[in-house]
Amino acid sequence: MAISDIIARIAAFSRLIHIIQAILVLAAFIIGCALVADSSMQRSRSTMLVLVYSIKSAIFILYQYLTKHTTRFQRWASLRAYAILDTLDSLLWFTAFIISCMGGGRCHGSSCALLGLAATVSLFLTFTYILTMTMAWRNFRAGKKVGVDYVV
């Protein structure tokens, strides 16, 4: 089975993957707020990163949803932008995973569990964004062959 066939099968579940991403981003936001509010660990890059990345990902998901499903915003729809944003998100969530793991060495009390949850959610988000990244680049290349910048 070729890789393009596997990507085509995954593309059938793109709406479900986007819903899972939105739920995981919401969970990351809640965990990030809990990390910032937790006083057992000093605020650092590892505690703030998940919160900041979840806000960024929520804005990216909102952009993709509005431009795909709302006629008022469809003029800003771009397959290239979707591919770039999903690629950027997959890389950034992977860095959030790495930095959360690095910050786990100096945690105390409940912040250890929160950093573990943050690392786990970051890893799941990395995996889902890799899936949507491959679908977005496939759609962008298919649209480029046809000469269209946006294909629903």
C-alpha positions as CSV (number, residue, x, y, z in Angstrom):
1,M,0.0,0.0,0.0
2,A,1.5,3.4,-1.0
3,I,1.8,6.3,1.3
4,S,-0.7,8.3,-0.8
5,D,-3.3,5.6,-0.3
6,I,-2.8,5.8,3.5
7,I,-3.1,9.6,3.4
8,A,-6.3,9.3,1.3
9,R,-7.8,7.0,3.9
10,I,-6.8,9.3,6.8
11,A,-8.3,12.3,4.9
12,A,-11.7,10.7,5.2
13,F,-11.5,11.4,8.9
14,S,-10.3,15.0,8.7
15,R,-13.3,16.5,10.4
16,L,-13.0,14.1,13.3
17,I,-9.2,14.9,13.5
18,H,-10.0,18.6,13.7
19,I,-12.6,18.0,16.4
20,I,-10.0,16.0,18.4
21,Q,-7.5,18.8,17.9
22,A,-9.9,21.4,19.2
23,I,-10.6,19.3,22.3
24,L,-6.9,18.7,22.9
25,V,-6.1,22.4,22.5
26,L,-8.8,23.2,25.0
27,A,-7.3,20.6,27.4
28,A,-3.9,22.2,26.8
29,F,-5.3,25.6,27.6
30,I,-6.8,24.3,30.9
31,I,-3.5,22.6,31.8
32,G,-1.5,25.7,30.9
33,C,-3.8,27.9,33.1
34,A,-3.3,25.3,36.0
35,L,0.4,25.4,35.5
36,V,0.5,29.2,35.7
37,A,-1.7,29.2,38.8
38,D,0.3,26.5,40.5
39,S,2.5,28.1,43.1
40,S,4.6,25.0,43.8
41,M,6.8,25.7,40.8
42,Q,8.5,28.9,39.7
43,R,7.1,30.3,36.4
44,S,9.4,29.5,33.5
45,R,9.3,28.7,29.8
46,S,8.1,25.2,30.5
47,T,5.1,26.4,32.4
48,M,4.1,29.2,30.1
49,L,4.7,27.5,26.7
50,V,1.7,25.2,26.7
51,L,-0.7,28.1,27.5
52,V,0.7,30.3,24.8
53,Y,0.8,27.6,22.2
54,S,-2.8,26.6,23.0
55,I,-4.0,30.2,22.4
56,K,-2.0,30.2,19.1
57,S,-3.5,26.9,18.0
58,A,-7.0,28.0,18.9
59,I,-6.6,31.0,16.6
60,F,-5.2,28.8,13.8
61,I,-8.1,26.4,14.2
62,L,-10.6,29.2,14.2
63,Y,-9.1,30.6,11.0
64,Q,-9.3,27.3,9.3
65,Y,-12.8,26.6,10.4
66,L,-14.1,30.1,9.5
67,T,-12.5,30.1,6.1
68,K,-13.7,26.6,5.2
69,H,-17.3,26.8,6.5
70,T,-18.3,30.5,6.5
71,T,-19.0,32.2,3.1
72,R,-18.1,35.6,4.6
73,F,-14.5,34.5,5.3
74,Q,-13.9,32.2,2.3
75,R,-12.0,34.9,0.4
76,W,-9.1,34.4,2.9
77,A,-9.1,30.6,2.4
78,S,-5.8,29.3,1.2
79,L,-4.5,25.8,0.9
80,R,-1.0,27.0,1.2
81,A,-1.8,28.8,4.5
82,Y,-3.5,25.7,5.8
83,A,-0.4,23.6,5.0
84,I,2.0,26.2,6.5
85,L,-0.1,26.6,9.7
86,D,-0.4,22.8,10.2
87,T,3.4,22.4,9.7
88,L,4.2,25.2,12.1
89,D,1.8,23.8,14.7
90,S,3.3,20.3,14.5
91,L,6.8,21.7,15.0
92,L,5.7,24.0,17.8
93,W,3.8,21.4,19.7
94,F,6.8,19.1,19.5
95,T,8.9,21.8,21.0
96,A,6.3,22.2,23.7
97,F,6.6,18.4,24.4
98,I,10.4,18.6,24.6
99,I,10.5,21.7,26.9
100,S,7.8,20.2,29.1
101,C,9.9,17.1,29.5
102,M,13.0,19.2,30.3
103,G,11.0,21.2,32.9
104,G,10.0,18.0,34.6
105,G,13.3,17.7,36.3
106,R,12.8,20.7,38.6
107,C,9.1,20.2,39.5
108,H,7.6,19.8,43.0
109,G,4.3,18.4,44.1
110,S,1.3,18.8,41.8
111,S,3.3,20.6,39.1
112,C,5.0,17.3,38.2
113,A,1.6,15.8,37.3
114,L,0.6,18.9,35.4
115,L,3.9,18.9,33.4
116,G,3.3,15.2,32.7
117,L,-0.2,16.0,31.4
118,A,1.1,18.9,29.4
119,A,3.8,16.7,27.8
120,T,1.2,14.0,27.0
121,V,-1.3,16.5,25.4
122,S,1.6,18.1,23.5
123,L,2.6,14.7,22.1
124,F,-0.9,13.9,21.1
125,L,-1.3,17.3,19.4
126,T,2.0,16.8,17.6
127,F,0.6,13.5,16.2
128,T,-2.7,15.0,15.1
129,Y,-1.0,18.0,13.5
130,I,1.3,15.7,11.6
131,L,-1.8,13.9,10.2
132,T,-3.4,17.2,9.2
133,M,-0.1,18.5,7.9
134,T,0.2,15.6,5.4
135,M,-3.5,16.1,4.3
136,A,-3.0,19.9,3.9
137,W,0.2,19.5,1.8
138,R,-1.5,16.8,-0.3
139,N,-4.5,19.2,-0.9
140,F,-2.2,22.1,-1.7
141,R,-0.2,20.0,-4.2
142,A,-3.5,18.7,-5.8
143,G,-4.9,22.2,-6.0
144,K,-1.6,23.4,-7.6
145,K,-1.9,20.9,-10.3
146,V,-5.5,22.0,-11.1
147,G,-4.6,25.7,-10.7
148,V,-6.8,26.4,-7.7
149,D,-5.7,27.9,-4.4
150,Y,-8.7,26.7,-2.5
151,V,-10.5,23.4,-2.8
152,V,-13.3,22.5,-0.3
